[in-house]
Structure formats: structure tokens, C-alpha cells
Amino acid sequence: MDTDPGRFADETHWRDSLAAWAIPEQIMNQAPTNPWIHPVAQFTVVAPVADSPSHATARAALPEAGSVLDVGCGGGRGALALTPPAGHWIGVDHQQDMLDTFAAAAQSQGVTHEEILGDWPDVADRTPIADVVVCHHVVYNVAELSEFIAALTTHARHRVVLELPLHHPLTWMNPLWKQFWDLDRPTEPSAHDALSIIRGGGHDAHIIEFTEESSRSSAMDTRAAAEATCQRLCLPLDRVDDVAAAASIADQASPRRLATIWWDV
Ligand SMILES: C[S@@+](CC[C@H](N)C(=O)[O-])C[C@H]1O[C@@H](n2cnc3c(N)ncnc32)[C@H](O)[C@@H]1O
């Protein structure tokens, strides 16, 4: 039985901090569409993926023609950056359209691949083990982080590599929520909170902080990005020009600070 009070305090802080990102009901009721959906075009990779410390860290543990399990794979940006040496991709995502894009990317790389539809860790039992497990830009969606991390760990032969923004990825939109709804938004949790939970689970985890080199090249054009921001703000599309003007200032204020968290198994 786990008796470490620090571990439980960290997990409670993580869960409560994420819960504070819930959109107030009176705003949700006015949302024309679901503000939480991930648009597939945003995660469809159209350009070579810029190398990052996350990719270098994963590549260092990957044997020639090895397998990579990409959890919350989206369009496969994480696996793509490891190919070669990766020779087999396993993608897990709870959106079928993401898995279709992942499969197309694998096909274009000439690697063998398999896709598993569902929520991690619920689908862990029917997911094969891989040499390296990567999970990029997912954990701020996960309230029960310990379980999620434990299932990643049991699916890696060599190493697990997470990539995540240093602070919650929607923090950049906080000035927009203030402008359009007069709503103050949270800023927590952070990558260091995730690190504490992972270490509390007994893993010798390391963190590397870095600045994203370039914006994430995707199939999404500027207009579509503004529409997605409008949707995230629970606003109708006839506000898209106002949102685009405000978003271009908020989004370009500073380059994103990211973190790689990794541990060997
Ligand atoms: C922000 S996107 C990141 C996509 C990709 N990893 C990347 O870095 O470009 C998050 C992805 O994780 C998926 N996702 C989020 N939580 C998940 C979960 N618990 N189980 C499976 N997929 C999940 C979403 O559907 C989405 O495709």
C-alpha cells in the first residue's frame, strides 16, 4: 500500500488544477459547437518535423527498425520524427479521424503500422508493447495521471518520452477569455507538477526544458486556426474576425516553452 502523503497531494493538485479549466456552465450553454474537440487538420503533419529534445531522447533508445508506440498520436508527429530508425508504428487515439491520418502518414513512410481506437489507459490491455513509448501533448487532458503513466511504462521495452508545454497549453488564450467573456482562467498545472507525480510513482524521470523552434507546421491555414479558436472560446463563427485579430496578438506574444520528460524502464 502506498503511504507517501506527498504523492497523493501532488495527484490531488494535478486533478484539481485541471478541473479548474472547466468552462462555466452559462458559457458552455451558449457554445454553438463542442469547444474541446481537437481539429484533425491541426495535427496533420505537412512538412518535415523539426527535431526536438523529445525526438533525440526517444531516438537514442530506439534500435534499428524498432517499434514506437505513440499514445494520443494525432497525425503521428511523434512517430514521424523517429523514422528512421523506427520501422513499426503503433498509434493510439480516441478520435478515428486522427488514426486515419496516422495510418496515412505511416504508409507514406513505408513502415508497418497498427492503430488502436480508444482512451488510454482503457485500451492498454489490447495494445502491444513497443521499444519506445512516446506521448506528445496529451497529459494535460488526463486527470488520473498516475494510472496513465503506469500503463505507458508497462508498454515500453526501453524508454518512455513525454512532450508537453511547460504550462497548460491553453494558457495563451487566457487574455482572449478575459476580452470576450470577462473570465479569469487558471494557469496551473505545470510540467513540473507532472514530473513530481511521475517521480512519486518510483520512476527516475528527467526533464529537459526548451523553446519550440518554429510553430508546428500543420495542414491548418490561418482562417481555419481562427475558426478553431472561435470554437474553443464558445463563440459563433460570425465573431471570427474579432477573434483572429485578438488571437494573432495573444499567440505571437512569445514562443512556446516546452518540456521533455523521460525515464528508462
Ligand atoms: C494535442 S493532440 C497531440 C497529437 C500528437 N501527439 C502531436 O503532438 O501532434 C492530442 C491527441 O491526443 C488524443 N487524446 C487525448 N487524450 C487521449 C486519451 N486519454 N486516450 C487516447 N487519445 C487521447 C486526442 O484525440 C488528440 O489526437
The ligand as a Gaussian input file, in Angstrom:
#p B3LYP/6-31G(d) Opt

LIG

0 1
 C       -2.962000      17.912000     -28.760000
 S       -3.173000      16.443000     -29.713000
 C       -1.484000      15.914000     -29.948000
 C       -1.313000      14.992000     -31.129000
 C        0.104000      14.499000     -31.378000
 N        0.607000      13.695000     -30.281000
 C        1.030000      15.688000     -31.645000
 O        1.896000      16.001000     -30.795000
 O        0.892000      16.315000     -32.702000
 C       -3.771000      15.315000     -28.502000
 C       -4.233000      13.984000     -29.117000
 O       -4.434000      13.037000     -28.094000
 C       -5.703000      12.411000     -28.241000
 N       -6.079000      12.047000     -26.863000
 C       -6.236000      12.875000     -25.799000
 N       -6.463000      12.164000     -24.673000
 C       -6.433000      10.848000     -25.036000
 C       -6.595000       9.614000     -24.319000
 N       -6.800000       9.577000     -22.986000
 N       -6.530000       8.442000     -24.998000
 C       -6.317000       8.455000     -26.339000
 N       -6.153000       9.591000     -27.074000
 C       -6.209000      10.763000     -26.426000
 C       -6.556000      13.449000     -28.975000
 O       -7.615000      12.844000     -29.707000
 C       -5.526000      14.103000     -29.903000
 O       -5.393000      13.415000     -31.128000

